[in-house]
Amino acid sequence: MSCRAAAVEGEANAALLRLLAGWLGLPEARVSWEHAGRTPAKQLAVEGIDDDEIGRRLADASSDRGPTPPIPSPRSRNR
């Protein structure tokens, strides 16, 4: 997965978290970063659903929606 949000002050990580929470049909509060940092390798924690359900939801999201429109970062919405 790639992200067009700026890799500044965690904006890219925040944008990916919002996108994944949306694909999973969960509130953002139930999806969090376990390991994010500045490296491309990321690891999320998801509350309330198991790994199989995560896989199903992500597969459904990728087949149902086609390309996902960009999600504006909080910084760009405040301008």
Backbone as CSV, one residue per row, in Angstrom:
resi,resn,N_x,N_y,N_z,CA_x,CA_y,CA_z,C_x,C_y,C_z
1,MET,0.845,-1.149,0.000,0.000,0.000,0.000,0.899,1.222,0.000
2,SER,0.497,2.223,-0.708,1.243,3.471,-0.686,0.317,4.600,-0.258
3,CYS,0.923,5.696,0.145,0.155,6.813,0.676,0.717,8.112,0.119
4,ARG,-0.155,8.993,-0.308,0.280,10.287,-0.830,0.364,11.364,0.238
5,ALA,-0.123,11.081,1.429,-0.049,12.068,2.509,1.410,12.318,2.862
6,ALA,1.679,13.509,3.291,3.050,13.876,3.650,3.542,13.039,4.826
7,ALA,4.776,12.613,4.732,5.390,11.866,5.833,5.950,12.865,6.841
8,VAL,5.085,13.746,7.306,5.456,14.808,8.236,4.528,14.718,9.438
9,GLU,5.112,14.711,10.628,4.330,14.691,11.868,3.291,13.579,11.886
10,GLY,3.607,12.430,11.285,2.717,11.273,11.318,1.510,11.356,10.411
11,GLU,1.472,12.322,9.492,0.295,12.478,8.625,0.039,11.249,7.762
12,ALA,1.099,10.667,7.214,0.919,9.487,6.362,0.385,8.316,7.183
13,ASN,0.938,8.101,8.369,0.454,7.015,9.223,-1.002,7.241,9.621
14,ALA,-1.367,8.479,9.925,-2.747,8.792,10.297,-3.695,8.555,9.125
15,ALA,-3.271,8.922,7.921,-4.112,8.716,6.741,-4.326,7.223,6.495
16,LEU,-3.274,6.425,6.633,-3.412,4.978,6.441,-4.329,4.369,7.499
17,LEU,-4.217,4.833,8.734,-5.082,4.310,9.790,-6.548,4.615,9.485
18,ARG,-6.850,5.849,9.050,-8.236,6.200,8.703,-8.745,5.337,7.555
19,LEU,-7.907,5.132,6.557,-8.289,4.331,5.406,-8.572,2.889,5.813
20,LEU,-7.685,2.292,6.579,-7.877,0.905,6.998,-9.079,0.748,7.923
21,ALA,-9.279,1.687,8.834,-10.459,1.624,9.703,-11.726,1.658,8.854
22,GLY,-11.748,2.515,7.843,-12.906,2.572,6.947,-13.122,1.273,6.205
23,TRP,-12.044,0.695,5.676,-12.165,-0.583,4.964,-12.664,-1.682,5.887
24,LEU,-12.255,-1.628,7.155,-12.671,-2.656,8.115,-14.051,-2.388,8.686
25,GLY,-14.608,-1.211,8.424,-15.916,-0.865,8.965,-15.875,-0.654,10.467
26,LEU,-14.765,-0.152,10.965,-14.585,0.050,12.400,-14.311,1.520,12.696
27,PRO,-14.656,1.964,13.908,-14.252,3.311,14.306,-12.728,3.370,14.411
28,GLU,-12.171,4.516,14.118,-10.709,4.670,14.186,-10.158,4.294,15.550
29,ALA,-10.923,4.486,16.605,-10.459,4.184,17.960,-10.163,2.696,18.158
30,ARG,-10.707,1.827,17.293,-10.467,0.382,17.429,-9.315,-0.114,16.565
31,VAL,-8.670,0.807,15.860,-7.505,0.472,15.034,-6.362,1.379,15.483
32,SER,-5.223,0.782,15.814,-4.093,1.592,16.274,-2.790,0.994,15.755
33,TRP,-1.762,1.804,15.761,-0.441,1.354,15.330,0.269,0.687,16.493
34,GLU,0.768,-0.519,16.282,1.673,-1.143,17.246,3.100,-0.733,16.908
35,HIS,3.420,-0.755,15.619,4.734,-0.331,15.129,4.495,0.455,13.855
36,ALA,4.891,1.694,13.837,4.741,2.513,12.630,6.069,3.178,12.322
37,GLY,6.444,4.143,13.102,7.723,4.804,12.930,7.954,5.348,11.536
38,ARG,9.200,5.444,11.155,9.573,6.041,9.878,9.914,4.994,8.826
39,THR,9.723,3.728,9.120,10.071,2.682,8.166,8.831,2.267,7.382
40,PRO,9.008,1.653,6.221,7.852,1.192,5.443,7.086,0.044,6.120
41,ALA,7.758,-0.740,6.958,7.102,-1.864,7.633,6.239,-1.331,8.774
42,LYS,4.956,-1.650,8.730,4.003,-1.172,9.740,3.283,-2.368,10.355
43,GLN,2.788,-2.206,11.566,1.996,-3.243,12.208,0.851,-2.585,12.966
44,LEU,-0.371,-3.059,12.691,-1.574,-2.515,13.324,-2.127,-3.460,14.371
45,ALA,-2.839,-2.898,15.326,-3.651,-3.663,16.271,-5.108,-3.325,15.963
46,VAL,-5.940,-4.349,15.875,-7.361,-4.150,15.591,-8.158,-4.812,16.702
47,GLU,-9.015,-4.043,17.353,-9.847,-4.551,18.453,-11.192,-5.027,17.944
48,GLY,-11.650,-6.156,18.468,-13.032,-6.575,18.269,-13.298,-7.545,17.143
49,ILE,-12.338,-7.792,16.251,-12.525,-8.795,15.205,-11.245,-9.612,15.079
50,ASP,-11.384,-10.884,14.670,-10.203,-11.743,14.568,-9.546,-11.624,13.190
51,ASP,-8.410,-12.275,13.047,-7.634,-12.181,11.812,-8.420,-12.637,10.586
52,ASP,-9.213,-13.700,10.730,-10.011,-14.180,9.587,-11.022,-13.132,9.145
53,GLU,-11.668,-12.479,10.112,-12.649,-11.436,9.779,-11.959,-10.225,9.149
54,ILE,-10.781,-9.889,9.642,-10.020,-8.800,9.026,-9.755,-9.121,7.560
55,GLY,-9.309,-10.342,7.285,-9.044,-10.757,5.909,-10.281,-10.676,5.039
56,ARG,-11.426,-11.134,5.565,-12.685,-11.070,4.801,-13.073,-9.632,4.495
57,ARG,-12.992,-8.783,5.495,-13.396,-7.382,5.295,-12.487,-6.655,4.308
58,LEU,-11.187,-6.914,4.399,-10.273,-6.279,3.456,-10.493,-6.803,2.036
59,ALA,-10.765,-8.106,1.905,-11.052,-8.673,0.582,-12.337,-8.077,0.022
60,ASP,-13.365,-7.955,0.858,-14.629,-7.343,0.416,-14.415,-5.895,-0.001
61,ALA,-13.628,-5.161,0.783,-13.381,-3.747,0.473,-12.650,-3.606,-0.855
62,SER,-11.700,-4.474,-1.117,-10.937,-4.347,-2.358,-11.753,-4.762,-3.568
63,SER,-12.678,-5.696,-3.409,-13.469,-6.136,-4.562,-14.701,-5.262,-4.793
64,ASP,-15.235,-4.667,-3.754,-16.474,-3.884,-3.873,-16.261,-2.446,-4.319
65,ARG,-15.164,-1.866,-3.964,-15.036,-0.422,-4.113,-14.161,0.039,-5.258
66,GLY,-13.314,-0.799,-5.778,-12.387,-0.336,-6.794,-11.395,0.625,-6.177
67,PRO,-10.847,1.535,-6.968,-9.863,2.471,-6.414,-10.475,3.336,-5.320
68,THR,-9.718,3.543,-4.274,-10.177,4.348,-3.147,-9.749,5.799,-3.337
69,PRO,-10.694,6.730,-3.195,-10.313,8.141,-3.326,-9.395,8.543,-2.180
70,PRO,-8.563,9.541,-2.397,-7.658,9.970,-1.332,-8.430,10.518,-0.138
71,ILE,-7.864,10.302,1.038,-8.459,10.821,2.270,-7.641,12.042,2.669
72,PRO,-8.282,13.207,2.789,-7.514,14.397,3.162,-6.967,14.277,4.580
73,SER,-5.796,14.795,4.778,-5.225,14.799,6.123,-5.910,15.887,6.940
74,PRO,-5.890,15.762,8.272,-6.517,16.806,9.102,-5.922,18.174,8.814
75,ARG,-4.643,18.253,8.529,-3.993,19.533,8.252,-4.588,20.172,7.011
76,SER,-4.809,19.393,5.952,-5.333,19.988,4.707,-6.790,20.405,4.845
77,ARG,-7.540,19.778,5.747,-8.948,20.159,5.945,-9.073,21.454,6.720
78,ASN,-8.043,21.811,7.470,-8.115,23.029,8.288,-7.646,24.270,7.562
79,ARG,-7.230,24.145,6.331,-6.739,25.304,5.583,-7.853,26.057,4.942
